[in-house]
Each structure stands twice: as structure tokens, then as C-alpha cells.
Amino acid sequence: MEPSAIPHDGPPTHAMEIFRLTEQHEVRMLWISATDPAVSLPELARIRSILDQEELFLVVQDLFLTETAQFADVVLPAATWGEKTGTFTNADRTVHLCEKAVDPPGDARPDLDIFLDYAARMGFQDKRGAPLVHWNGPEQAFEAWKHCSAGRPCDGTGLSYAQLRGPSGIQWPVTEDAPDGTDRLYPDGVTWAHPDRCVTYGKDLVSGEPLGEEWYRSVNPRGKALIRSAPYIPPKEWPDDEHPSPLTNGRTLYHFHTRTKTGRVPELEVAAPGVWVEIAAAEGDLVDVTTERGTLHAHSAAGATTDPLLRRPRPAEPLLPLTHRPSGLRLERHRAHGRSGQHVERSGGRVGRRRSTTDPDRLRAAHSAQEHDRHLHSGPRVTRSVGLDFTVPGLITAGSQLLLESIAG
């Protein structure tokens, strides 16, 4: 394929758009690696219903049987860091080499090995008929990346595994002119923003529409940094009499993202065992938090106390953690966005009046949900492929099924 034939006239398709296309059956296979959208994405009931479609063929590649893996047709066991070799780059541009220390358990394999195996078995070729992927290990893949980085701000053409095995990491760009890396960028000013050199020319800050070369040359003929102001856009939903409080979400000290790993650390799980809502209510009360999209019940954490880490008063408005799976969700039917169905929006919104309860049935339901969550996060590593007795949808060929079964071991 000629590079010009590859679509590049817009940004990559974001996750919610991929799920929208899947919902409309335009995408009928998803291969999800090292992420847990059944917990992390907004409109969770909708996302889970999409993952549960009979027409969808779902492959999940992960360390554990995550919430998303529960929906999968095939689960491929993957290796974690320390069980594979590769590089990573810090936010300050420092590239490090992480060497394999131990073998992965069972049939688990590095992600790269799985993808390379699949590409080889599918017989992917370039326009000359040669194998499309011509490397077979992490160091060769790194060399291929170096070729792609040539001439870019992150140019790493001068890097090597041998260099990275030295006493510390190396900051890109690393080139013939800077063989030991670059401590400070742009000592002579920025040149890549000049209209004659830049690749894109900016976009409208509201609509996202490209502004074009003519506009860019008129406002920045010398290629300096641009500081542009964005117009204020009010929220789509304001608090009202029925939903008087804003809802925000944030992180908790004890867990990371969807708790795939931190949820398996007993000390962290004891410190933050379940979903909670931080409000001005009695500590430990079971409360409902209701938005236009649904309701969840969770134990309250007093909102009037002081955060011991930030040393500031906690907010009086409801705050939910990002990290916990919504096992305590009680979904209700609502009509929103012109669509009827069950879904919950976890990324904020207006919250209805809160009430505490000691209803035994709901207390038991919350306890049961927490126990289910604890059981899920106490499971062992995936060391064997799961779910190979699947019926392949029409889009997936029998050959691809056999390949996946063979790759899975």
C-alpha cells in the first residue's frame, strides 16, 4: 500500500466513536489489549451492552480476567513488565530499557510476540510481497521505530539497546549531532512551527475544524508560539431544583485506574474496599446518588473533613472515585439523548437529592456487590487461553478462528 492511500486527514478514531460504530454493527470485531473499558468508559451500561452483542467477536488480551474479559469470546494471556523486554519513555523524554527478569506464567506471552505471531500466520505482506512485519523481537522492533522517528522531534536514530544498558536513560532526540541525547530542547528557538515546515495548521477550538495554511500564515508568518483564547462554553447541564448538586469524580490514594492490579493488593483493598461517595453526610451511611442517567448507591465518606494529603477542606458537592467498578450501580430506565435504555454516566453531571438508608435489602445488595468485586479482584493471573468454544460470526473466517486458537496455545 502506498502511504498516500492510508487515511490521515483526521485524528485517530477515539474509543467512544469505536464503540458507537460497534453498536451500529459497522465494527464487528474488537481486539482489546491491556485496558478495561467495561469499567473505565462513560455510559457503562451502554458500553457493556455493546460488548455483550452476539454479533461482536471480542478478543481480550490481558493479565487477569478483568470485567471486560468476562464478555470476551477469546482471552489471550499476556506478560507483564519484568516478564518481557522493551523500552519506555518518561514524560521528560528519557528513554529507558526494561529487561526481562522472569518468565511469564503458563502460556502467557508478551504482547509483541502475540501480535507478531498473528501477523505471520495471517500472511500480511507489503507491496513488494515481502512480510509486512519484518522484525521478530523487541530490539528489532525498536530499530524499526528508530527509522520511523527520523527527522521528527522525537528522533531516536542514534539510540541503541547497548546505550540504554548504561547507567541511566537517555533523553531524545538522539542523533549523530547529539549522540548522548538532548538535555534541553530548542536552545536556538522553535523552528518546526514555521509555516514552511509545519505539518498541520491548527484547528478551531470549538468545532475542531482545520483552519488551513492561509489562516496560519496570516497569524503566524514567523512561526512563533501561538497563544489562543477559547470562548467560554457553558455546561450542557446545570444544577436545577430536581438535581441541585454538581457531581465530580477523581482519584483515590489507594488504587490506580480500574484496579486490575491494585485491587489484588490486600492492604490497598482494606484501605479502600469499595465505591464511596464523598458528601456532607454521616460517615458510612448508604446513600443514593441519582442523575438523569441512572442511580448508584454507595457508602458515604464525610465531605466536611480535611483531606490529609492535600491539607484542604474536602468539597461539599458529591465526589465519586474513578477507580472502582460500578458493582453498586442500580440502573434505572431513563430517556436521554433521544434514546431509551439503561445507562449510567460516570463522568459527572447533575445530581438529585441524596437520601441515606438502612434498608436491609439494599444493604445486603451493596454488601453482595462488594463481595463480588473482591472475588473478581482476588483471582489469579490468566495463564491459559479462555473461551475457545465460540461460534464465529460471519465476519470472522474459520481460518482466523484457527489462527487465534493456535496463537492461544
TIVO-261518 format. One line per 4 residues: their letters; for each residue z negated, y, x of C-alpha. Coordinates in nm, 3 decimals. Layout:
BEGIN
A) Z,Y,X; ... .
END
This chain:
BEGIN
MEPS) 0.000,0.000,0.000; 0.085,0.346,0.123; -0.220,0.575,0.148; -0.043,0.825,-0.079 .
AIPH) -0.045,0.563,-0.357; -0.425,0.542,-0.360; -0.569,0.772,-0.631; -0.757,1.052,-0.460 .
DGPP) -0.708,1.350,-0.688; -1.067,1.345,-0.811; -1.417,1.233,-0.720; -1.511,0.864,-0.737 .
THAM) -1.590,0.730,-1.083; -1.964,0.771,-1.138; -2.188,0.499,-1.276; -2.217,0.624,-1.633 .
EIFR) -1.839,0.652,-1.659; -1.801,0.296,-1.529; -2.040,0.175,-1.798; -1.854,0.377,-2.062 .
LTEQ) -1.530,0.207,-1.962; -1.708,-0.128,-1.969; -1.843,-0.052,-2.314; -1.486,0.009,-2.430 .
HEVR) -1.373,-0.319,-2.266; -1.145,-0.138,-2.021; -1.358,-0.279,-1.738; -1.429,-0.648,-1.788 .
MLWI) -1.585,-0.744,-1.455; -1.871,-0.579,-1.267; -1.998,-0.681,-0.925; -2.338,-0.514,-0.879 .
SATD) -2.493,-0.523,-0.533; -2.841,-0.402,-0.435; -2.903,-0.185,-0.742; -3.076,-0.238,-1.074 .
PAVS) -2.906,-0.031,-1.347; -3.091,-0.220,-1.623; -3.396,-0.020,-1.510; -3.267,0.292,-1.336 .
LPEL) -2.997,0.435,-1.564; -3.049,0.658,-1.867; -2.987,0.528,-2.221; -3.131,0.193,-2.120 .
ARIR) -3.084,0.008,-2.448; -2.717,0.104,-2.441; -2.682,0.001,-2.074; -2.846,-0.334,-2.143 .
SILD) -2.625,-0.399,-2.443; -2.321,-0.333,-2.222; -2.448,-0.573,-1.956; -2.504,-0.831,-2.230 .
QEEL) -2.145,-0.818,-2.363; -1.985,-1.161,-2.393; -1.655,-1.013,-2.273; -1.811,-0.889,-1.948 .
FLVV) -1.817,-1.109,-1.638; -2.113,-0.991,-1.434; -2.187,-1.079,-1.071; -2.518,-0.959,-0.925 .
QDLF) -2.585,-0.973,-0.552; -2.947,-0.911,-0.466; -3.266,-1.034,-0.302; -3.454,-1.111,-0.623 .
LTET) -3.382,-1.196,-0.985; -3.402,-0.836,-1.096; -3.379,-0.713,-1.453; -3.005,-0.667,-1.406 .
AQFA) -2.974,-1.019,-1.264; -3.113,-1.151,-1.593; -2.780,-1.054,-1.753; -2.559,-1.198,-1.478 .
DVVL) -2.309,-1.481,-1.505; -2.347,-1.539,-1.130; -2.628,-1.431,-0.896; -2.545,-1.434,-0.525 .
PAAT) -2.850,-1.440,-0.292; -2.834,-1.165,-0.030; -3.009,-1.100,0.300; -3.237,-0.803,0.353 .
WGEK) -3.287,-0.582,0.659; -3.425,-0.777,0.952; -3.214,-1.071,0.837; -2.882,-0.911,0.935 .
TGTF) -2.735,-0.677,1.194; -2.595,-0.334,1.116; -2.630,0.038,1.165; -2.788,0.308,0.952 .
TNAD) -2.781,0.685,0.979; -3.073,0.922,0.923; -3.040,1.249,0.736; -3.035,1.429,1.073 .
RTVH) -2.715,1.239,1.171; -2.893,0.995,1.403; -2.724,0.655,1.407; -2.947,0.354,1.474 .
LCEK) -2.872,-0.013,1.530; -3.088,-0.265,1.344; -3.060,-0.612,1.497; -3.112,-0.936,1.308 .
AVDP) -3.465,-1.066,1.371; -3.494,-1.374,1.147; -3.259,-1.593,0.946; -3.234,-1.525,0.571 .
PGDA) -3.396,-1.790,0.350; -3.197,-2.071,0.190; -2.835,-1.984,0.118; -2.890,-1.609,0.128 .
RPDL) -2.625,-1.427,0.331; -2.562,-1.070,0.450; -2.363,-0.860,0.205; -2.086,-0.818,0.461 .
DIFL) -2.048,-1.194,0.501; -2.020,-1.240,0.124; -1.758,-0.967,0.085; -1.559,-1.087,0.386 .
DYAA) -1.564,-1.444,0.254; -1.440,-1.328,-0.086; -1.163,-1.113,0.066; -1.045,-1.400,0.289 .
RMGF) -1.042,-1.654,0.006; -0.857,-1.414,-0.223; -0.591,-1.370,0.048; -0.589,-0.990,0.041 .
QDKR) -0.310,-0.856,0.266; -0.189,-0.524,0.396; 0.169,-0.400,0.353; 0.276,-0.595,0.664 .
GAPL) 0.146,-0.922,0.527; -0.149,-0.937,0.766; -0.504,-0.990,0.638; -0.627,-0.669,0.478 .
VHWN) -0.970,-0.712,0.632; -0.920,-0.792,0.999; -1.280,-0.795,1.117; -1.528,-1.077,1.083 .
GPEQ) -1.868,-0.936,1.173; -2.082,-0.622,1.174; -1.977,-0.497,1.517; -1.606,-0.533,1.436 .
AFEA) -1.665,-0.357,1.104; -1.837,-0.080,1.296; -1.533,-0.045,1.521; -1.314,-0.015,1.209 .
WKHC) -1.544,0.257,1.074; -1.512,0.445,1.404; -1.135,0.453,1.355; -1.179,0.597,1.004 .
SAGR) -1.418,0.864,1.132; -1.181,1.001,1.397; -1.136,1.376,1.363; -1.393,1.404,1.083 .
PCDG) -1.724,1.593,1.107; -1.898,1.253,1.144; -1.665,1.143,1.425; -1.816,0.836,1.589 .
TGLS) -1.525,0.724,1.803; -1.741,0.744,2.117; -2.018,0.522,1.981; -2.073,0.158,2.064 .
YAQL) -2.330,-0.111,1.996; -2.408,-0.107,2.368; -2.502,0.263,2.349; -2.708,0.209,2.036 .
RGPS) -2.910,-0.061,2.211; -3.051,0.214,2.433; -3.393,0.375,2.399; -3.313,0.574,2.084 .
GIQW) -3.049,0.657,1.826; -2.754,0.892,1.880; -2.652,1.186,1.665; -2.291,1.210,1.556 .
PVTE) -2.036,1.340,1.633; -1.998,1.119,1.940; -1.662,1.172,2.109; -1.502,1.192,2.454 .
DAPD) -1.618,1.553,2.467; -1.970,1.462,2.352; -2.030,1.104,2.477; -2.407,1.131,2.435 .
GTDR) -2.395,1.270,2.083; -2.444,1.619,1.944; -2.792,1.766,1.906; -2.678,2.081,1.726 .
LYPD) -2.375,2.130,1.505; -2.145,2.433,1.504; -2.273,2.624,1.809; -1.949,2.823,1.801 .
GVTW) -1.938,2.863,1.425; -1.775,2.667,1.146; -1.401,2.614,1.174; -1.329,2.344,0.916 .
AHPD) -1.378,2.588,0.625; -1.075,2.795,0.725; -0.800,2.784,0.457; -0.560,2.636,0.712 .
RCVT) -0.794,2.345,0.791; -0.999,2.261,0.483; -0.910,1.967,0.262; -1.035,2.094,-0.074 .
YGKD) -1.076,2.447,-0.202; -1.381,2.438,-0.425; -1.427,2.393,-0.796; -1.556,2.582,-1.097 .
LVSG) -1.934,2.545,-1.100; -1.943,2.489,-1.477; -1.631,2.293,-1.567; -1.578,2.122,-1.232 .
EPLG) -1.209,2.211,-1.239; -1.048,2.264,-0.894; -0.994,2.630,-0.813; -0.695,2.583,-0.583 .
EEWY) -0.573,2.709,-0.250; -0.458,3.052,-0.375; -0.807,3.136,-0.508; -0.975,3.009,-0.193 .
RSVN) -0.754,3.213,0.040; -0.820,3.525,-0.163; -1.201,3.496,-0.146; -1.241,3.338,0.198 .
PRGK) -0.949,3.422,0.423; -1.158,3.387,0.743; -1.316,3.053,0.650; -1.677,3.163,0.641 .
ALIR) -1.956,3.003,0.440; -1.941,3.091,0.071; -2.249,3.158,-0.140; -2.156,3.150,-0.506 .
SAPY) -2.376,3.207,-0.806; -2.364,2.975,-1.104; -2.406,3.110,-1.457; -2.717,3.005,-1.644 .
IPPK) -2.656,2.719,-1.886; -2.938,2.665,-2.136; -3.058,2.311,-2.205; -2.881,2.126,-2.482 .
EWPD) -3.218,2.053,-2.639; -3.506,2.298,-2.674; -3.857,2.209,-2.791; -3.899,2.265,-3.165 .
DEHP) -4.157,2.205,-3.436; -4.076,1.835,-3.456; -4.053,1.785,-3.077; -4.280,2.055,-2.936 .
SPLT) -4.319,1.941,-2.575; -4.072,1.906,-2.287; -4.060,1.568,-2.114; -4.004,1.532,-1.743 .
NGRT) -4.012,1.237,-1.508; -4.097,1.193,-1.144; -4.215,0.961,-0.872; -4.543,0.788,-0.817 .
LYHF) -4.702,0.740,-0.476; -4.728,0.362,-0.503; -4.376,0.249,-0.595; -4.016,0.310,-0.492 .
HTRT) -3.725,0.333,-0.734; -3.712,0.023,-0.955; -3.998,-0.160,-0.777; -3.781,-0.455,-0.678 .
KTGR) -3.988,-0.484,-0.359; -4.292,-0.261,-0.405; -4.370,-0.434,-0.735; -4.433,-0.751,-0.534 .
VPEL) -4.700,-0.594,-0.314; -5.035,-0.683,-0.475; -5.217,-0.373,-0.351; -4.947,-0.140,-0.486 .
EVAA) -4.930,-0.326,-0.815; -5.306,-0.296,-0.860; -5.284,0.078,-0.789; -5.004,0.134,-1.044 .
PGVW) -4.968,-0.177,-1.261; -4.766,-0.037,-1.549; -4.587,0.254,-1.707; -4.805,0.553,-1.784 .
VEIA) -4.763,0.897,-1.933; -4.941,1.193,-1.781; -5.065,1.416,-2.061; -5.373,1.609,-2.166 .
AAEG) -5.539,1.317,-2.342; -5.827,1.081,-2.287; -5.767,0.865,-1.979; -5.640,0.519,-2.071 .
DLVD) -5.551,0.586,-2.435; -5.242,0.408,-2.564; -5.008,0.683,-2.680; -4.661,0.707,-2.831 .
VTTE) -4.405,0.939,-2.674; -4.117,1.000,-2.914; -3.786,1.171,-2.852; -3.478,1.190,-3.069 .
RGTL) -3.353,0.879,-2.888; -3.650,0.648,-2.919; -4.018,0.583,-2.864; -4.223,0.425,-2.592 .
HAHS) -4.590,0.351,-2.583; -4.788,0.370,-2.263; -5.138,0.432,-2.138; -5.221,0.794,-2.073 .
AAGA) -5.326,0.950,-1.747; -5.525,1.269,-1.787; -5.297,1.566,-1.731; -5.568,1.822,-1.667 .
TTDP) -5.689,1.670,-1.341; -5.576,1.769,-0.994; -5.314,1.576,-0.806; -5.496,1.456,-0.490 .
LLRR) -5.175,1.451,-0.286; -5.027,1.786,-0.383; -5.364,1.958,-0.443; -5.242,2.133,-0.754 .
PRPA) -5.314,2.100,-1.124; -5.108,1.833,-1.293; -4.874,1.963,-1.563; -4.988,1.973,-1.925 .
EPLL) -4.648,1.859,-2.052; -4.573,1.482,-2.059; -4.464,1.326,-1.731; -4.327,0.971,-1.700 .
PLTH) -4.273,0.773,-1.378; -3.922,0.680,-1.274; -4.027,0.356,-1.114; -4.143,0.122,-1.388 .
RPSG) -3.921,-0.093,-1.603; -3.941,0.005,-1.972; -4.130,-0.308,-2.077; -4.344,-0.096,-2.304 .
LRLE) -4.049,0.054,-2.490; -4.049,0.030,-2.866; -3.692,0.114,-2.958; -3.615,0.274,-3.292 .
RHRA) -3.281,0.335,-3.459; -3.154,0.691,-3.436; -2.825,0.869,-3.469; -2.740,1.070,-3.163 .
HGRS) -2.415,1.189,-3.009; -2.231,1.071,-3.320; -2.320,0.707,-3.258; -2.568,0.487,-3.440 .
GQHV) -2.765,0.238,-3.236; -3.070,0.166,-3.031; -3.105,0.351,-2.707; -3.364,0.538,-2.510 .
ERSG) -3.305,0.833,-2.281; -3.544,0.828,-1.983; -3.419,1.141,-1.809; -3.618,1.394,-2.007 .
GRVG) -3.576,1.572,-2.337; -3.792,1.699,-2.620; -4.099,1.500,-2.708; -4.250,1.467,-3.052 .
RRRS) -4.616,1.481,-3.134; -4.825,1.230,-2.945; -5.089,1.012,-3.101; -5.339,0.778,-2.941 .
TTDP) -5.417,0.443,-3.094; -5.643,0.143,-3.069; -5.424,-0.071,-3.298; -5.490,-0.430,-3.179 .
DRLR) -5.130,-0.546,-3.235; -4.984,-0.264,-3.029; -5.248,-0.304,-2.760; -5.157,-0.673,-2.737 .
AAHS) -4.786,-0.582,-2.726; -4.843,-0.339,-2.440; -5.053,-0.598,-2.254; -4.785,-0.865,-2.309 .
AQEH) -4.514,-0.633,-2.178; -4.722,-0.556,-1.870; -4.781,-0.928,-1.807; -4.406,-0.996,-1.839 .
DRHL) -4.338,-0.718,-1.591; -4.597,-0.860,-1.350; -4.445,-1.208,-1.380; -4.095,-1.074,-1.311 .
HSGP) -4.210,-0.891,-1.000; -4.405,-1.184,-0.862; -4.101,-1.411,-0.845; -3.976,-1.547,-0.511 .
RVTR) -3.661,-1.450,-0.323; -3.330,-1.577,-0.456; -3.228,-1.847,-0.209; -2.978,-2.040,-0.423 .
SVGL) -2.698,-1.916,-0.643; -2.787,-1.888,-1.008; -2.582,-1.927,-1.324; -2.270,-2.115,-1.218 .
DFTV) -2.229,-2.292,-1.552; -2.048,-1.995,-1.701; -1.742,-1.962,-1.923; -1.494,-1.737,-1.750 .
PGLI) -1.347,-1.455,-1.963; -0.971,-1.425,-1.980; -0.954,-1.155,-1.716; -1.114,-1.378,-1.453 .
TAGS) -0.889,-1.652,-1.328; -1.008,-2.005,-1.270; -0.927,-1.953,-0.904; -1.164,-1.657,-0.882 .
QLLL) -1.431,-1.864,-1.053; -1.393,-2.141,-0.797; -1.400,-1.886,-0.516; -1.724,-1.738,-0.644 .
ESIA) -1.873,-2.084,-0.681; -1.765,-2.171,-0.326; -1.899,-1.845,-0.183; -2.223,-1.903,-0.367 .
G) -2.253,-2.230,-0.180 .
END
